[in-house]
Amino acid sequence: MKYGLQFRDVFAAWQSILDGVWITLLLSAVAMVGGLLIGILCAAGRTYGPAWLRRIVGAYVEVIRNTPLLVQLFLIFFGLPSFGVRLDGLTAAMIALVINLGAYTTEIVRAGLEAVPKAQIEAGHSLGLSGLQVFRYIVVFPALKAMFPALASQFVLLMLATSVASQISVQDLFHAASIVQSRTFRDFEVYTVIGVLYLALAIGFRGLFALIYRLVFVR
């Protein structure tokens, strides 16, 4: 059986694909910012907080990291309406991605905080610095430097995971591919193009994070 590749119909739908790329980037940006904020707060609570707070954060991390993102997404989009909370697909996807990423960044940030030598922290206290000043001037920069590569990799994985949002009809890149495929029936061509676009986005994000690392941490 001979199969002739025809990308013309796929490229003709470039506007839909471009709109999908935009939604994917929007989901990624919101999830990265929100997930990082949650990760910092939870990591600080789990590292320096009281025992009850550490247990709560630990339970959150274990539940999220040991259940599929798709299940979490469906609970928010399909489950919350049972309690009178109805969210549109894009909002539900953003919340699910933020909560999911927050659990992973919590452990990454916590590892970075614990990587700072205790001798440096004790030296800061001995100089009369307050706890907040020690955290700001002594802990933050070395911790960020240690955790940045792992955070960058997790952010790239998160960008690729945004494709699950298509399951609740969010018009991201993968959803756009499904629409184009249903109209053209060029399965191989459509998903080849979409795969290349995801690869380009991943490489672009990695390049951006590498540039940020060099500008901020390489001196």
Salt bridges, closest charged atoms under 4 A:
ASP9 OD1 - ARG8 NE 4.00
GLU107 OE2 - ARG46 NH1 2.66
GLU107 OE1 - ARG65 NH1 3.93
GLU107 OE1 - ARG110 NH2 2.75
GLU114 OE2 - ARG110 NH1 3.26
GLU189 OE2 - ARG186 NH2 2.79
